[in-house]
Amino acid sequence: METLTFDKLPQAISQLLEKVNNIQDLLTGQQFQQSCQDEPLTITQAAKFLDLAVPTLYSKVSRKEIPVNKRGKRLYFYKSELEEWIKQGRKHTFNELRESIQLPRKNITLRRK
């Protein structure tokens, strides 16, 4: 770190302000992204986000397969909840399954008779 002199003080303050503004811009952008995810989606918006037909989404709601909020007769969805719902449907790979049950790794060879 270089020594700060009185002559270099204006330049140092300018650099400091620039860095603070960059940090503020990054934080503001993250807050905006989070607030966008927390805005409720209508059934049409949710169907578009999930790439499903609206009737399909209604049937998933009626079978309680998907997270939904109901206010009066209207259904609302949160993007963050829908993303989490999608992640829960992830299929595990063979290696992940083997590691989860901690089976020893064996080389399997097929033999012909």
Number of C-alpha atoms within 10 A of each C-alpha: 3 4 5 9 9 8 8 10 11 11 11 14 11 11 12 12 12 12 12 12 12 12 12 12 12 12 12 12 12 12 12 12 11 12 10 13 16 14 13 17 18 14 19 15 15 21 18 12 13 15 10 12 13 16 11 11 19 15 12 14 15 10 9 10 11 16 14 17 13 9 7 6 5 9 17 18 21 18 19 15 15 18 13 11 14 12 10 9 8 8 9 10 9 9 10 11 12 13 12 10 8 10 9 8 9 6 6 6 6 6 5 4 3
